[in-house]
Structure formats: C-alpha cells, structure tokens
Amino acid sequence: MRKLIIGLLFGATISCTPSKEKQVNEINTAIEDVNKTLAANQPDSAAIRKAETSVIKFLEDFPQDTLAPKYLFDLGLTYQKQGRYDKALGMFDKCYREYPDSKQASTSLFLQGFLYANVLSNLDKAKEKYQLYLDKYSRVNAKMTEDVQLELQNLGKSADELLREIQQKADTTQKQS
C-alpha cells in the first residue's frame, strides 16, 4: 500500500511538471508577443487576452510558485503600457499583497504610487502608497527609496513650479560661490 501511495505521489508530481513547463512557455511567449505589438503601436487584443488568461490560469494552478509574482508584475506592466491603469493597479496591488517578500513587491508598490501621482492625479492615494513603500521597503533599494522621497517632496507640484525651484536653487548656489 505504501509503495502504491508513493508511486501515485511521484506520478502526480511528474505529470504536473510538463503542464507547468507548458504554461510557463505559453506565458513567456504570450507576454513577449503582447510587448512586441505594443512596441509597434499595434495592440493585438487576441494576444493580450491570451497573456491574461495564461497568467490567470498559472496563478490558479501554481499560486505559491516563485514565478507567480513575476507574472502578476509583468501583466501589470502590460496593462500600464496599454493605458489600462485600473487593471495595472490591481495587478501591482495583488503582487504586493500576496507576495510581499518577492523581488517584485517593492517595485509594485512604487509603481502604484507613481501611477496615482503622475497619471491619475490622486495625490492622497499616491502619498499612501509611497509612505507604505518607505515603511516596508526603504532598505531594499536605495535608488528607488530616493525616488520615492523625491516624489513625496514634489507631490502635486507642476512642472513649472519644479523648474522655478531648480532655478532658484541654482541662483542661490551661484550667489554663494
């Protein structure tokens, strides 16, 4: 009986591997195809749907796989490139919440803040996401932490305001020299 159970477990493991490999290849190809069509400024809705369904199926079948946060993040970037910001925010948020220790989590949180601030003009949400980034990930990436601090410092300022501030700082520096 024990040999039968071990054999069944082994067989189940082996039978899952080709399915996973097939899904991984399918996702990589689908995302690559979508990125090519977006780069050529010729979005292909069939390719986009294929990427979406492939990623969603993978997440259902292998939610704890180390590739899961990468695929959520990649799908979020794809949505962002298409201007589908609500969907992008959803993918980035899911990546951050479900995989907070993943390599993509901190960048997902940063991108949420960036989209809220610079695309959707929701400064309160941007501030919330940027502050959350600083609270959770400030030690992960010094450059991104610096960018978040700069974004927070300049939140809501127009390009003209920022240019004036830069010119004033330059003038002050010249006078002190």
BELHULIN-V836477 format. One record per run of one state. SS is the DSSP state (h for helix, s for strand, l for the rest). FROM is the first residue (numbers start at 1). LEN is the number of residues. Records with the same first field share a line. If there is no record, write none. Layout:
BEGIN
SS: FROM-LEN, FROM-LEN
END
This chain:
BEGIN
l: 1-1, 40-5, 62-6, 83-2, 99-6, 119-4, 138-4, 154-5, 177-1
h: 2-38, 45-17, 68-15, 85-14, 105-14, 123-15, 142-12, 159-18
END
